[in-house]
Amino acid sequence: MKRRTLDLLLIVGGVLIAALLVVLGLVMRNNADFAKSYVRNQLSQQQITFTPASALAEPEKASSCLIKYAGTPLDSGKKAECYANDYIGLHLRESATGAGQDGATYATLGGVQREVKGRLTAATDAGQPTTAIQAELDKVNGLRETMFKGETLRGLLLTSYGFSVFGEKGDLAATVSLLAAAVLLLAVLAGLVHFLKTPSDPMVPETVGHTDTATDKTLSKV
């Protein structure tokens, strides 16, 4: 094969691969921009604002992100993660502890709720006082409703955060693809210069399967 032919094949192949990387990079960048704008728009519509630094409770001040985002609107994936874990999560834990149900969640309170209802039914059937048990049930019901609302909002915010992470990964992939395309195009340019400087007749040395005729003749005489 002629050297210029090989150079031409490498140049064409490099251009095609670079074009593919550019298309991939642009698609990933478009997806990343969509993820960022979608998360920002959806979160902004909730009109959630972080508590100002001066109004943070002592447990809240232990969170670096609550201090960092204090007084700002919740409009990004990182902020959604902070609000979900360090604000909502904190107050849900405090609510459970305050109700004597330390570490409880909406799911675990279901069993507690059924147990208290069972005792209330048994006391009612037996004609026993039910005031204390009813108050306990009301407390559990209120806590479970709080947990349901808080965990639902927390889950939605963390989903938004997860979606934003995909956007960040897409942005990174787009950058890598475009940089790789740029490097490949530089290599193609260097190959094009080499192609133009190479005479039309030189051949690429073929070393694989090559047979030295003089050596063969010498060996045949032995």
C-alpha positions as CSV (number, residue, x, y, z in Angstrom):
1,M,0.0,0.0,0.0
2,K,1.3,3.5,-0.8
3,R,2.2,5.7,2.0
4,R,-0.1,8.5,0.8
5,T,-3.0,6.1,0.6
6,L,-2.5,5.0,4.2
7,D,-2.3,8.7,5.3
8,L,-5.5,9.4,3.4
9,L,-7.3,6.5,5.1
10,L,-6.2,7.7,8.5
11,I,-7.2,11.3,7.8
12,V,-10.7,10.3,6.7
13,G,-11.1,7.9,9.6
14,G,-10.0,10.6,12.0
15,V,-12.4,13.2,10.6
16,L,-15.3,10.7,10.8
17,I,-14.5,9.8,14.4
18,A,-14.0,13.5,15.4
19,A,-17.4,14.3,13.8
20,L,-19.0,11.5,15.8
21,L,-17.4,12.9,19.0
22,V,-18.6,16.4,18.2
23,V,-22.2,15.2,17.7
24,L,-22.1,13.1,20.9
25,G,-20.7,16.1,22.8
26,L,-23.4,18.4,21.5
27,V,-26.2,15.9,22.3
28,M,-24.8,15.4,25.8
29,R,-24.5,19.2,26.4
30,N,-28.1,19.7,25.2
31,N,-29.3,17.0,27.7
32,A,-27.2,18.5,30.5
33,D,-28.6,22.0,29.8
34,F,-32.2,20.6,29.8
35,A,-31.6,18.8,33.1
36,K,-30.2,21.9,34.8
37,S,-33.0,24.2,33.5
38,Y,-35.7,21.7,34.3
39,V,-34.6,21.1,37.8
40,R,-34.1,24.9,38.4
41,N,-37.6,25.7,37.0
42,Q,-39.4,23.0,38.9
43,L,-37.7,23.8,42.2
44,S,-38.2,27.5,41.8
45,Q,-42.0,27.0,41.4
46,Q,-42.1,25.6,44.9
47,Q,-41.0,29.0,46.2
48,I,-39.0,27.4,49.0
49,T,-36.4,29.7,50.7
50,F,-33.8,28.6,53.2
51,T,-34.0,30.0,56.7
52,P,-31.8,33.1,57.2
53,A,-28.6,32.4,59.1
54,S,-29.8,34.6,62.0
55,A,-32.9,32.5,62.5
56,L,-31.3,29.1,62.4
57,A,-31.9,26.9,65.4
58,E,-28.8,25.4,67.1
59,P,-29.2,22.0,65.6
60,E,-29.5,23.6,62.1
61,K,-26.3,25.6,62.6
62,A,-24.4,22.3,62.7
63,S,-25.2,21.9,59.0
64,S,-22.6,23.7,56.8
65,C,-24.9,23.7,53.8
66,L,-27.8,25.3,55.7
67,I,-25.4,28.1,56.7
68,K,-24.0,28.3,53.1
69,Y,-27.5,28.6,51.5
70,A,-29.2,30.6,54.3
71,G,-31.7,33.1,53.0
72,T,-31.4,31.9,49.3
73,P,-34.1,30.3,47.2
74,L,-34.1,26.5,46.7
75,D,-33.3,26.4,42.9
76,S,-30.7,23.7,42.3
77,G,-30.0,20.0,42.9
78,K,-27.4,20.6,45.5
79,K,-29.7,22.9,47.5
80,A,-32.5,20.3,47.2
81,E,-30.2,17.6,48.7
82,C,-29.2,20.0,51.5
83,Y,-32.9,20.9,52.3
84,A,-34.0,17.3,52.2
85,N,-31.3,15.8,54.4
86,D,-30.2,18.6,56.7
87,Y,-33.5,20.5,57.1
88,I,-36.5,18.2,56.6
89,G,-34.6,15.1,57.8
90,L,-33.5,16.9,60.9
91,H,-37.0,18.1,61.8
92,L,-38.5,14.7,61.1
93,R,-36.0,13.1,63.5
94,E,-36.8,15.8,66.1
95,S,-40.5,15.2,65.7
96,A,-40.1,11.4,66.2
97,T,-37.9,11.9,69.3
98,G,-40.3,14.5,70.7
99,A,-43.2,12.1,70.4
100,G,-41.3,9.3,72.1
101,Q,-40.8,7.4,68.9
102,D,-37.0,7.9,68.4
103,G,-35.9,6.8,64.9
104,A,-39.5,6.2,63.7
105,T,-40.5,6.6,60.1
106,Y,-43.9,6.6,58.3
107,A,-43.5,2.9,57.7
108,T,-42.5,1.9,61.2
109,L,-45.3,3.9,62.7
110,G,-47.8,1.8,60.9
111,G,-47.1,-1.1,63.4
112,V,-47.3,1.3,66.4
113,Q,-50.6,2.7,65.1
114,R,-52.2,-0.7,64.7
115,E,-51.0,-1.8,68.2
116,V,-52.5,1.3,69.9
117,K,-55.7,0.9,67.9
118,G,-55.9,-2.7,69.1
119,R,-55.5,-1.6,72.7
120,L,-58.2,1.1,72.2
121,T,-60.6,-1.4,70.8
122,A,-59.9,-3.9,73.6
123,A,-60.4,-1.2,76.3
124,T,-63.7,0.0,74.6
125,D,-65.0,-3.6,74.5
126,A,-64.1,-4.1,78.1
127,G,-65.7,-0.9,79.3
128,Q,-62.4,0.5,80.5
129,P,-61.3,4.2,80.3
130,T,-60.0,5.0,76.9
131,T,-59.0,8.7,77.3
132,A,-55.3,8.1,77.7
133,I,-55.2,5.5,74.9
134,Q,-57.1,7.8,72.5
135,A,-54.7,10.6,73.3
136,E,-51.8,8.3,72.6
137,L,-53.4,7.2,69.3
138,D,-54.0,10.9,68.3
139,K,-50.4,11.6,69.0
140,V,-49.2,8.6,66.8
141,N,-51.7,9.6,64.0
142,G,-50.4,13.2,64.0
143,L,-46.8,12.0,63.9
144,R,-47.4,9.6,61.1
145,E,-49.1,12.3,59.1
146,T,-46.2,14.6,59.6
147,M,-43.8,11.8,58.6
148,F,-45.8,11.1,55.5
149,K,-45.8,14.7,54.3
150,G,-42.1,15.2,55.3
151,E,-40.8,12.0,53.7
152,T,-42.8,12.6,50.5
153,L,-41.3,16.1,50.1
154,R,-37.9,14.9,51.0
155,G,-38.2,12.1,48.4
156,L,-39.2,14.5,45.7
157,L,-36.4,16.8,46.5
158,L,-33.8,14.0,46.4
159,T,-35.2,12.8,43.1
160,S,-34.6,16.3,41.7
161,Y,-31.1,16.2,43.1
162,G,-30.5,12.8,41.4
163,F,-31.8,14.2,38.1
164,S,-29.4,17.1,38.5
165,V,-26.5,14.7,39.0
166,F,-27.3,13.1,35.6
167,G,-27.1,16.6,34.1
168,E,-23.7,17.2,35.7
169,K,-22.4,13.9,34.4
170,G,-23.8,14.7,30.9
171,D,-22.0,18.0,31.0
172,L,-18.8,16.3,31.9
173,A,-19.2,13.7,29.2
174,A,-19.9,16.5,26.7
175,T,-16.7,18.3,27.7
176,V,-14.6,15.2,27.4
177,S,-16.1,14.3,24.0
178,L,-15.5,17.8,22.6
179,L,-11.9,17.9,23.9
180,A,-11.3,14.4,22.4
181,A,-12.6,15.7,19.1
182,A,-10.4,18.7,19.2
183,V,-7.3,16.6,19.9
184,L,-8.2,14.2,17.1
185,L,-8.7,17.0,14.7
186,L,-5.2,18.3,15.5
187,A,-3.9,14.9,14.8
188,V,-5.8,14.8,11.5
189,L,-4.3,18.2,10.6
190,A,-0.8,16.8,11.3
191,G,-1.6,13.8,9.2
192,L,-2.8,16.1,6.4
193,V,0.4,18.0,6.4
194,H,2.3,14.7,6.3
195,F,0.1,13.6,3.4
196,L,0.9,16.7,1.4
197,K,4.6,16.4,2.0
198,T,4.8,12.7,1.1
199,P,5.8,11.8,-2.5
200,S,3.2,9.9,-4.4
201,D,5.2,6.7,-5.1
202,P,6.8,5.5,-1.7
203,M,5.3,2.3,-0.4
204,V,4.6,1.3,3.2
205,P,7.2,-1.4,4.2
206,E,5.5,-4.8,4.4
207,T,7.3,-6.7,7.2
208,V,4.6,-9.3,7.9
209,G,5.0,-12.4,5.8
210,H,8.1,-11.0,3.9
211,T,10.5,-13.5,2.5
212,D,14.2,-12.8,1.8
213,T,14.8,-14.5,-1.5
214,A,18.6,-14.4,-1.2
215,T,18.4,-16.0,2.2
216,D,16.0,-18.7,0.9
217,K,18.4,-19.6,-1.9
218,T,21.3,-19.8,0.6
219,L,19.4,-22.1,2.9
220,S,18.3,-24.3,0.0
221,K,21.9,-25.1,-0.8
222,V,22.7,-26.3,2.8
